[in-house]
Amino acid sequence: MPNVFFADGSAQYACGPENHESFGPRASRALITYDQACALRAIISTDGMTAGYYPFEHAFLGRVANRIINECRGINRVTYDITSKPPGTIEWQ
């Protein structure tokens, strides 16, 4: 993740497996996997009571998703959480 968006100390990010399996092909269309999905969450907050998602460029998210899927065994899907706080929370429970 780019370090520049931590310059003012008002943002945080996390990446972790979701609690369900995902169905999808691997490099060869003949190989179908039931692996885990991985969720990315990056937020901006100045007060901790409210937060918005960090607006990464779409191309950047595509590159990150491809690297995670290709380099992390057991992951075949990547999602980016854009839920604001409220109604969501900053961290996943």
DSSP file (Angstrom, degrees, kcal/mol; ACC not computed):
  #  RESIDUE AA STRUCTURE BP1 BP2  ACC     N-H-->O    O-->H-N    N-H-->O    O-->H-N    TCO  KAPPA ALPHA  PHI   PSI    X-CA   Y-CA   Z-CA
    1    1 A M              0   0    0      0, 0.0     2,-0.1     0, 0.0    12,-0.0   0.000 360.0 360.0 360.0 147.3    0.0    0.0    0.0
    2    2 A P    >   -     0   0    0      0, 0.0     3,-0.6     0, 0.0     4,-0.1  -0.419 360.0-151.0 -65.9 134.5    1.3    3.5   -0.7
    3    3 A N  G >  S+     0   0    0      1,-0.2     3,-2.1    -2,-0.1     4,-0.2   0.737  82.4  81.6 -74.7 -22.6    2.9    5.1    2.4
    4    4 A V  G >  S+     0   0    0      1,-0.3     3,-1.7     2,-0.2    -1,-0.2   0.786  80.1  63.2 -59.6 -30.1    2.0    8.6    1.3
    5    5 A F  G <  S+     0   0    0     -3,-0.6    -1,-0.3     1,-0.3     5,-0.2   0.510  95.1  61.3 -80.0   1.8   -1.6    8.5    2.6
    6    6 A F  G X  S+     0   0    0     -3,-2.1     3,-1.6     1,-0.1    -1,-0.3   0.349  72.1 107.0 -95.6   3.6   -0.3    8.0    6.2
    7    7 A A  T <  S+     0   0    0     -3,-1.7    -1,-0.1     1,-0.3    -2,-0.1   0.836  86.4  34.9 -54.0 -38.5    1.5   11.4    6.0
    8    8 A D  T 3  S-     0   0    0     -3,-0.2    -1,-0.3    -4,-0.2    -2,-0.1   0.398 107.6-121.0 -99.5   4.5   -1.0   13.1    8.3
    9    9 A G  S <  S+     0   0    0     -3,-1.6    -2,-0.1     1,-0.1    -3,-0.1   0.661  81.4 113.7  72.0  16.2   -1.6   10.1   10.6
   10   10 A S        +     0   0    0     -5,-0.2    35,-3.3    34,-0.0     2,-0.3   0.244  59.5  66.1-107.3  14.7   -5.4   10.0    9.8
   11   11 A A  E     -A   44   0A   0     33,-0.2     2,-0.3    -5,-0.1    33,-0.2  -0.924  49.6-178.5-134.8 158.5   -5.7    6.8    7.9
   12   12 A Q  E     -A   43   0A   0     31,-1.6    31,-2.7    -2,-0.3     2,-0.3  -0.981   6.4-162.6-148.6 157.9   -5.4    3.0    8.4
   13   13 A Y  E     -A   42   0A   0     -2,-0.3     2,-0.3    29,-0.2    29,-0.2  -0.975   4.3-174.3-142.5 159.0   -5.7   -0.1    6.4
   14   14 A A  E     -A   41   0A   0     27,-2.5    27,-2.4    -2,-0.3     2,-0.4  -0.982   7.9-163.3-148.3 155.5   -6.2   -3.8    6.9
   15   15 A C  E     +A   40   0A   0     -2,-0.3    25,-0.2    25,-0.2    -2,-0.0  -0.991  25.6 146.2-141.3 131.7   -6.3   -7.0    4.8
   16   16 A G  E     -A   39   0A   0     23,-2.0    23,-3.0    -2,-0.4     2,-0.1  -0.996  47.4 -86.0-162.3 160.3   -7.7  -10.3    6.0
   17   17 A P  E     -A   38   0A   0      0, 0.0    21,-0.3     0, 0.0     2,-0.2  -0.423  40.3-129.0 -70.4 143.9   -9.5  -13.4    5.0
   18   18 A E  E     -     0   0A   0     19,-3.0     2,-0.7     2,-0.2    19,-0.2  -0.485  26.3-108.0 -84.4 164.9  -13.2  -13.4    4.9
   19   19 A N  E    S+     0   0A   0     -2,-0.2     2,-0.3    17,-0.1    -1,-0.1  -0.256  90.5  63.9 -94.4  47.6  -15.1  -16.1    6.7
   20   20 A H  E    S-     0   0A   0     -2,-0.7    17,-1.1    17,-0.2    -2,-0.2  -0.983  80.1-104.8-159.7 159.5  -16.4  -18.0    3.7
   21   21 A E  E     -A   36   0A   0     -2,-0.3     2,-0.4    15,-0.2    15,-0.3  -0.553  27.3-148.3 -87.2 153.8  -15.1  -19.9    0.7
   22   22 A S  E     -A   35   0A   0     13,-4.2    13,-1.8    -2,-0.2     2,-0.5  -0.970   6.7-139.6-124.2 138.0  -15.1  -18.5   -2.8
   23   23 A F  E     +A   34   0A   0     -2,-0.4    11,-0.2    11,-0.2     9,-0.0  -0.811  43.2 127.7 -96.3 130.5  -15.5  -20.5   -6.0
   24   24 A G  E     -A   33   0A   0      9,-2.1     9,-3.3    -2,-0.5     2,-0.1  -0.961  53.0 -93.3-175.8 160.1  -13.3  -19.6   -8.9
   25   25 A P  E     -A   32   0A   0      0, 0.0     7,-0.2     0, 0.0     4,-0.2  -0.432  31.0-146.6 -78.0 154.4  -10.8  -20.7  -11.6
   26   26 A R        -     0   0    0      5,-2.4     5,-0.1     2,-0.8    44,-0.0  -0.252  56.0 -55.8 -99.6-163.4   -7.0  -20.6  -11.2
   27   27 A A  S    S+     0   0    0     -2,-0.1     2,-0.5     2,-0.1    43,-0.0   0.838 130.8  52.7 -47.6 -41.9   -4.5  -19.9  -13.9
   28   28 A S  S >  S-     0   0    0      1,-0.1     3,-1.8     3,-0.1    -2,-0.8  -0.835  82.1-139.2 -96.8 133.0   -5.9  -22.7  -16.0
   29   29 A R  T 3  S+     0   0    0     -2,-0.5    -1,-0.1     1,-0.3    -2,-0.1   0.710 102.5  66.4 -62.7 -18.2   -9.6  -22.6  -16.6
   30   30 A A  T 3  S+     0   0    0      1,-0.1     2,-0.7    -5,-0.1    -1,-0.3   0.707  88.9  74.6 -75.5 -19.3   -9.6  -26.4  -16.1
   31   31 A L    <   -     0   0    0     -3,-1.8    -5,-2.4    -5,-0.1     2,-0.4  -0.850  64.0-175.2-101.2 111.1   -8.6  -25.9  -12.4
   32   32 A I  E     -A   25   0A   0     -2,-0.7     2,-0.3    -7,-0.2    -9,-0.0  -0.874   8.6-163.3-104.8 136.1  -11.5  -24.7  -10.3
   33   33 A T  E     -A   24   0A   0     -9,-3.3    -9,-2.1    -2,-0.4     2,-0.5  -0.858  25.9-151.5-121.1 153.7  -10.8  -23.9   -6.6
   34   34 A Y  E     +A   23   0A   0     -2,-0.3   -11,-0.2   -11,-0.2     2,-0.1  -0.832  49.0 145.5-115.0  86.1  -12.8  -23.4   -3.4
   35   35 A D  E     -A   22   0A   0    -13,-1.8   -13,-4.2    -2,-0.5     2,-0.2  -0.376  49.1 -78.8-111.5-170.9  -10.5  -21.0   -1.7
   36   36 A Q  E     -Ab  21  75A   0     38,-3.2    40,-2.1   -15,-0.3    41,-0.8  -0.600  33.1-128.8 -92.4 152.8  -10.9  -18.0    0.7
   37   37 A A  E     - b   0  77A   0    -17,-1.1   -19,-3.0    -2,-0.2     2,-0.4  -0.726  19.8-145.1 -92.1 151.7  -11.9  -14.5   -0.2
   38   38 A C  E     -Ab  17  78A   0     39,-2.7    41,-2.6    -2,-0.3     2,-0.4  -0.977   7.4-151.1-121.0 131.1   -9.7  -11.7    1.1
   39   39 A A  E     -Ab  16  79A   0    -23,-3.0   -23,-2.0    -2,-0.4     2,-0.4  -0.869   4.1-159.4-105.2 134.1  -11.1   -8.3    2.1
   40   40 A L  E     -Ab  15  80A   0     39,-2.9    41,-2.9    -2,-0.4     2,-0.4  -0.886  10.7-178.8-105.7 141.4   -9.2   -5.0    1.9
   41   41 A R  E     +A   14   0A   0    -27,-2.4   -27,-2.5    -2,-0.4     2,-0.4  -0.948   7.1 171.0-143.6 120.9  -10.3   -2.0    4.0
   42   42 A A  E     -A   13   0A   0     39,-0.5    12,-2.7    -2,-0.4     2,-0.3  -0.996  13.9-178.8-129.8 126.7   -8.6    1.4    3.9
   43   43 A I  E     -AC  12  53A   0    -31,-2.7   -31,-1.6    -2,-0.4     2,-0.4  -0.859  23.2-145.7-127.5 159.0  -10.2    4.3    5.7
   44   44 A I  E     +AC  11  52A   0      8,-2.9     8,-2.1    -2,-0.3     2,-0.3  -0.992  30.0 159.0-120.4 128.3   -9.6    8.0    6.4
   45   45 A S        -     0   0    0    -35,-3.3     6,-0.1    -2,-0.4    -2,-0.0  -0.975  26.2-177.0-151.2 135.1  -10.7    9.4    9.7
   46   46 A T  S    S+     0   0    0     -2,-0.3    -1,-0.1     4,-0.2     5,-0.1   0.595  92.7  26.1-103.8 -15.1   -9.7   12.5   11.7
   47   47 A D  S    S-     0   0    0      3,-0.5     4,-0.1   -37,-0.1    -2,-0.0   0.513  91.8-126.9-125.7  -8.1  -11.8   11.9   14.8
   48   48 A G  S    S+     0   0    0      2,-0.5    42,-0.2   -38,-0.1     3,-0.1   0.274  97.1  82.3  78.1 -13.1  -12.3    8.1   15.0
   49   49 A M  S    S+     0   0    0      1,-0.2     2,-0.3    41,-0.0    -1,-0.1   0.726  98.6  28.6 -93.7 -25.9  -16.1    8.6   15.3
   50   50 A T        +     0   0    0      2,-0.0    -2,-0.5    39,-0.0    -3,-0.5  -0.939  69.9 175.0-130.3 154.9  -16.6    8.9   11.5
   51   51 A A  B     -D   85   0B   0     34,-2.0    34,-2.5    -2,-0.3     2,-0.3  -0.988  14.3-159.9-157.9 150.9  -14.7    7.5    8.6
   52   52 A G  E     -C   44   0A   0     -8,-2.1    -8,-2.9    -2,-0.3     2,-0.1  -0.890  35.2 -96.5-126.0 160.9  -14.8    7.2    4.8
   53   53 A Y  E     -C   43   0A   0     29,-0.3   -10,-0.3    -2,-0.3    29,-0.1  -0.460  40.0-107.1 -76.9 151.7  -13.0    4.8    2.5
   54   54 A Y        -     0   0    0    -12,-2.7     2,-2.0    -2,-0.1   -12,-0.1  -0.665  29.7-129.5 -78.0 127.9   -9.7    5.7    0.9
   55   55 A P        -     0   0    0      0, 0.0    -1,-0.1     0, 0.0     3,-0.1  -0.441  33.5-177.9 -83.2  70.9  -10.3    6.4   -2.8
   56   56 A F        -     0   0    0     -2,-2.0     2,-0.1     1,-0.1   -14,-0.0  -0.304  36.8 -98.4 -60.2 150.5   -7.6    4.2   -4.4
   57   57 A E     >  -     0   0    0      1,-0.1     4,-2.1     4,-0.0     3,-0.3  -0.481  28.9-122.9 -68.3 143.7   -7.4    4.4   -8.2
   58   58 A H  H  > S+     0   0    0      1,-0.2     4,-2.2     2,-0.2     5,-0.1   0.877 111.5  54.4 -57.4 -40.8   -9.2    1.5   -9.8
   59   59 A A  H  > S+     0   0    0      1,-0.2     4,-2.1     2,-0.2    -1,-0.2   0.886 107.0  51.7 -62.7 -38.7   -6.0    0.4  -11.7
   60   60 A F  H  > S+     0   0    0     -3,-0.3     4,-2.5     2,-0.2    -1,-0.2   0.935 108.9  49.5 -63.1 -46.7   -4.1    0.2   -8.3
   61   61 A L  H  X S+     0   0    0     -4,-2.1     4,-2.7     1,-0.2    -2,-0.2   0.883 109.4  53.4 -60.1 -38.1   -6.8   -2.0   -6.8
   62   62 A G  H  X S+     0   0    0     -4,-2.2     4,-2.3     2,-0.2    -1,-0.2   0.914 109.8  47.0 -62.2 -43.5   -6.7   -4.3   -9.8
   63   63 A R  H  X S+     0   0    0     -4,-2.1     4,-2.2     2,-0.2    -2,-0.2   0.915 113.4  48.3 -64.9 -43.0   -2.9   -4.7   -9.5
   64   64 A V  H  X S+     0   0    0     -4,-2.5     4,-2.6     2,-0.2    -2,-0.2   0.933 111.7  49.6 -63.1 -46.2   -3.2   -5.4   -5.7
   65   65 A A  H  X S+     0   0    0     -4,-2.7     4,-2.6     1,-0.2     5,-0.2   0.919 111.0  49.5 -60.1 -44.9   -5.9   -7.9   -6.3
   66   66 A N  H  X S+     0   0    0     -4,-2.3     4,-2.4     1,-0.2    -1,-0.2   0.905 111.7  48.6 -62.6 -41.1   -4.0   -9.7   -9.0
   67   67 A R  H  X S+     0   0    0     -4,-2.2     4,-2.5     2,-0.2     5,-0.3   0.925 112.0  48.6 -65.1 -43.6   -0.9   -9.9   -6.8
   68   68 A I  H  X S+     0   0    0     -4,-2.6     4,-2.2     1,-0.2     7,-0.2   0.948 114.6  45.1 -61.1 -48.1   -2.8  -11.2   -3.8
   69   69 A I  H  < S+     0   0    0     -4,-2.6     6,-0.2     1,-0.2    -1,-0.2   0.894 119.8  40.8 -63.2 -40.7   -4.5  -13.9   -5.9
   70   70 A N  H  < S+     0   0    0     -4,-2.4    -1,-0.2    -5,-0.2    -2,-0.2   0.770 125.3  33.3 -80.4 -25.6   -1.3  -14.9   -7.7
   71   71 A E  H  < S+     0   0    0     -4,-2.5     2,-0.7    -5,-0.2    -2,-0.2   0.600 103.8  72.0-109.3 -13.8    1.0  -14.8   -4.7
   72   72 A C  S >< S-     0   0    0     -4,-2.2     3,-1.6    -5,-0.3    -1,-0.1  -0.883  77.3-136.9-110.5 106.4   -1.1  -15.8   -1.7
   73   73 A R  T 3  S+     0   0    0     -2,-0.7     3,-0.1     1,-0.2    -3,-0.1  -0.333  87.2  26.0 -60.7 135.3   -1.9  -19.5   -1.7
   74   74 A G  T 3  S+     0   0    0      1,-0.2   -38,-3.2    -5,-0.1     2,-0.5   0.449  95.8 105.5  92.3   0.6   -5.5  -20.2   -0.7
   75   75 A I  E <   +b   36   0A   0     -3,-1.6    -1,-0.2    -6,-0.2   -38,-0.2  -0.959  27.4 157.6-114.5 128.7   -7.0  -16.8   -1.9
   76   76 A N  E     +     0   0A   0    -40,-2.1     2,-0.3    -2,-0.5   -39,-0.2   0.303  63.6  44.1-131.0   8.7   -9.0  -16.6   -5.1
   77   77 A R  E     -b   37   0A   0    -41,-0.8   -39,-2.7   -53,-0.1     2,-0.4  -0.979  58.0-163.8-152.4 141.2  -11.1  -13.5   -4.6
   78   78 A V  E     -b   38   0A   0     -2,-0.3     2,-0.3   -41,-0.2   -39,-0.2  -0.993   8.5-173.1-127.5 132.4  -10.3   -9.9   -3.4
   79   79 A T  E     -b   39   0A   0    -41,-2.6   -39,-2.9    -2,-0.4     2,-0.5  -0.890  16.1-143.5-120.4 154.3  -12.9   -7.4   -2.3
   80   80 A Y  E     -b   40   0A   0     -2,-0.3     2,-0.5   -41,-0.2   -39,-0.2  -0.975  17.7-140.0-119.3 118.1  -12.5   -3.7   -1.3
   81   81 A D        +     0   0    0    -41,-2.9   -39,-0.5    -2,-0.5    -2,-0.0  -0.650  24.1 174.1 -82.0 119.7  -14.8   -2.5    1.5
   82   82 A I        +     0   0    0     -2,-0.5   -29,-0.3   -41,-0.1     2,-0.3   0.072  29.6 136.7-112.4  22.7  -16.2    1.0    0.9
   83   83 A T        -     0   0    0    -31,-0.1     2,-0.1     6,-0.1    -2,-0.0  -0.532  44.6-142.7 -72.2 131.3  -18.6    1.1    3.9
   84   84 A S     >  -     0   0    0     -2,-0.3     4,-2.1   -32,-0.1   -32,-0.2  -0.413  25.7 -90.0 -86.0 168.3  -18.5    4.4    5.7
   85   85 A K  B  4 S+D   51   0B   0    -34,-2.5   -34,-2.0     2,-0.2     4,-0.1  -0.993  99.2  57.4-119.1 126.7  -18.7    4.9    9.5
   86   86 A P  T  4 S+     0   0    0      0, 0.0    -1,-0.2     0, 0.0   -35,-0.1   0.785 113.9  26.6 -69.7 165.3  -21.5    5.2   10.4
   87   87 A P  T  4 S+     0   0    0      0, 0.0    -2,-0.2     0, 0.0    -4,-0.0  -0.989 129.0  41.5 -88.8 -17.0  -23.4    2.9    9.7
   88   88 A G  S  < S-     0   0    0     -4,-2.1     2,-0.3     1,-0.1     4,-0.1  -0.128  83.6-113.0 -80.6-177.9  -20.4    0.5    9.6
   89   89 A T        -     0   0    0      2,-0.2    -1,-0.1    -4,-0.1    -6,-0.1  -0.760  19.0-120.6-110.6 162.6  -17.5    0.2   12.0
   90   90 A I  S    S+     0   0    0     -2,-0.3     2,-0.3   -42,-0.2    -1,-0.1   0.938  97.7  44.5 -67.5 -46.3  -13.8    1.0   11.2
   91   91 A E  S    S-     0   0    0     -3,-0.1     2,-0.3     2,-0.0    -2,-0.2  -0.664  87.0-118.0 -99.1 154.7  -12.7   -2.5   12.1
   92   92 A W              0   0    0     -2,-0.3    -2,-0.0     1,-0.1   -51,-0.0  -0.700 360.0 360.0 -85.0 142.3  -14.2   -5.8   11.1
   93   93 A Q              0   0    0     -2,-0.3    -1,-0.1    -4,-0.0    -2,-0.0   0.396 360.0 360.0-102.8 360.0  -15.4   -7.9   14.0
